[in-house]
């Protein structure tokens, strides 16, 4: 981190520190929001899901606070070199953290819907994927606090494992939906839940890239490792399954689920 002694104006250091604290608080909140949303899903607890949805306003407020702090720092302090990198990266990181909160909120909305439906065999499968993504969020926030480019790089590389878990869950859900048409509606909701978790992993990876740049002054130039092959999965569902899935997809168009 930048030392307080590096700046002549003490207020500059105080404002930078406030910016850092706000980012860390956002990271902790979205991690808890994701955990709560998936817990509400597995417990079939609509009230818990509703609390998660309402808590997203706090994350939005923190993002707005980051915006205001960044504008103030740029206008009044005109930061240079590593300080400028920190301020601009904080702006980008807060945007990704806010999007993680939005996806967690979407999961909570799916949890509310699923609490009214018959449970299916894969109801607990997203929890395993969530544990991995949660650890990625925690690790990337730690990397931000410690200014640890190597730890950020670990998160960046770990996105491939998240993609592999998503592809596996995608195929598992499609199999259950083909075996029992009653699973089509809850299965479709769970497909969107899995997709939201996978997208959260992508945003954590974005944050890792900003932290690597913040610490090293260089961008990760190699292609991001990806292992999501769900788009290439070939299935031959019974009559009506494809039409039902397409209808569900159309109904969800315009949302931020995918």
N, C-alpha and C positions, 0 to 999 in steps of 0.2 A: 504494500500500500504506500501511497505518497505520504511522506513524513510531514507533520505539522511544521517542523523547522524549515522545510523547503520554501515556505511562502512567507513573505513579509507581512501580508495582511492576514491576521488571525481569522477574520470572518470568512475568508476564502476556504480555509481548512474546515471550519465548522459547517459551511454549506456543502462541501464535498462529503463530509462525514454523514450529514443528514441524508444526502442522496444515497450513499451506500446503505445506510440503515433501512431506508425505504425499500430499496431493491431486495434486501435480505428478508424483510418482513413480507413482501409480496411473495417471495419464493416459498416461505414457510406456510403462508396462507393457501396458496394454490396446491401445495402438496397435501395439506390437510383436507382441502376441498375435494380432491380426487379420491383420497382414502375414504372420506365420508360418503361420497356418491356411490362408490362400489360397495361399501358396507350396507348402505340402504338398499342396493340392488339385491345382494345376497340374503339380506334379512327380510326382504319384501316389505320394507318399512316406508310407507308413503310420507309420514310425518317427518322422518329424518331427511328424506329427499327434498321435501319442501324447505327445510331449514338450510340445506346446502344451496338451493336455488337463491334464497334470500341473501345468503352470505356473500354472493358474488358481487353485490353492490359495493362491499368494502374493498374488494380487489380493484374494481373500476375506479373507486375514489383514490386509491393509492397510485394507480397509473396516472391519473390526472395530477396528483401531487408531484410525481416525477417530471411530468411535462412542465409544470410551473417552475420547479427547481432548475431544470435544464435551461429554460428560457432566461431565468434570472442570472444564472451563472454565465451564460453566453453574452448577455447584454451588459452586465456590470463588471465581470472579471476578465473577459476575453482570454480564456485559457489557451495555452499553447502546449505543443508536444504531448507528453503522456497525459497531462490533465485534460487536454482536448479529447484525446482518445477515450478517456474514462467517461467524460460527460456524454459524448455521442453514443458510446456503447451502452451506457445506462438507459438512454432513450430507447434504443433498439431492444435491449433485454426486457424492459418493462412491457413493451408491446407483446413480446412472445409470452411472457408470464401471464399477461391479461388474457391472451388467447387460450392458454392452458386452463385458466379459470372458466372461460366460456365453454370449453369442451367438457370440463367436469360438471358444469351446470347442465349441459345437454345429457350427460349420463344420468344425472339425477332425474331429469324429466322422463327419460326412458324407464328409470326405476319406478317412478310413480305409475306409469302405464302398466308395467309388468307386474306390479303388486296386485293388480286386478285380474290377472290371467292365470291360467294353470301353469305350474312350474314345469320346466323341461330339464333334461339331463345336464345340459351345459350351463345351468344357471350360475355355478360357482367357477366356471372356467375363466371368466374375465379377471377374477381376483388374483390368479397366479400371474397373469400378464401385468396387472396393476402393480404388484409388488416390485417387479423389475423396473417399471417406469418410475415408480416412487423413488427407488434407490437412485435412478438417474437424475431426478430432480434434486434430491438431497445432495448428491455428489457435485452437481453443477453449481449449486448455491455455495457449497464449501469451496469449490474452486474459485468462485468470485471473491469470497471473503479472503482467501489465502493468496489470491493472484497466482494460481497454480496452473500453468499452461499444460503440464503433463496430465494432471487430473482432468482437465477439460477435454484433452485428447482421448482419454479413456471413455468418457461419456460419448464422444463423437463416434468412436469405434463401436461402442455398445449398441448403437441404434440398429445394427444388423440383427442382433439377437431379438430385439423387439419385433422387427419385421417377420422373422421366422416364426415367432409365437403367434403373431396375427394371422399369418397364412395357415398355420396349423388349426387355429380356432375357426377360421373362415370355413375350411373344408369340413371340420367336425360338425359345425352348425348346419351346413348344407346337407350333410348326410342324414342328420336327424330329421330335417325338414322333409327330405324325400321319403324317409321311412314312415312318417306319420304326418299327414296333412294338418292335423291339429296343432302341430308345432310351427307351422309357417308364420303365423303372426308373432308369437313371442320370439321365435328364432330370428325374424327380421329385425325386431327391436335389439336383440343381442348382437346381431351383425353390426348395427350402427354403434352400439356400445364399444365393441371391439375396434371399430374403425376410429372412434373418438380417442381411445387409449393409444392407438398407434400414432395418431396425429399429435397427441401430447408428447410422445417420444420424439417426434420430428422437431417440435418446438424446443424441447430440452436440448436437442442437438444444435439447433440454431444458436441458443444461448452459449453452448460450449464453444462454438466457432467465434463468437464475439469475445469471450473471455480469453481464448488463445491469442486473438489479435491484440487484446488489451495488454496482456502480459508480454508478448513477444514482439509486437509491432509488425507481425507478418500474418497474412491470411493463410488458412489451410488451402492449398492449391489442388491437392489430389481429389478425385471424385469421391463423393460421400458413399460409404458402403451401404448397399441396399439389398434386402433379401425378401421383399414383398412380392410374391409370385401369384397373389390371389387373382390378379387380372388375367392370368393365363390358365387358371384352373378350369378344367373341362368337366362338366357334369351333365347327366342326361336325366333330369327330373321327370316325374310323372306329369301327365297332362294337368295343366292348371297351375303348377308351381311357378313356372316362368312368368305367366301372366300376373300372378299374385305378387311376386317379387317386383315386377315392373311397376305395378300399381302402387305398391308401397314406396318405391323409389320416387315416383312422380309426386306422391303426396308430400314427401319430405323435401322436394326441391325448394330452394329459397332459404333453407335453414343453413346453419353453420356446422351441421353434423359431418359433412364430407367435403 
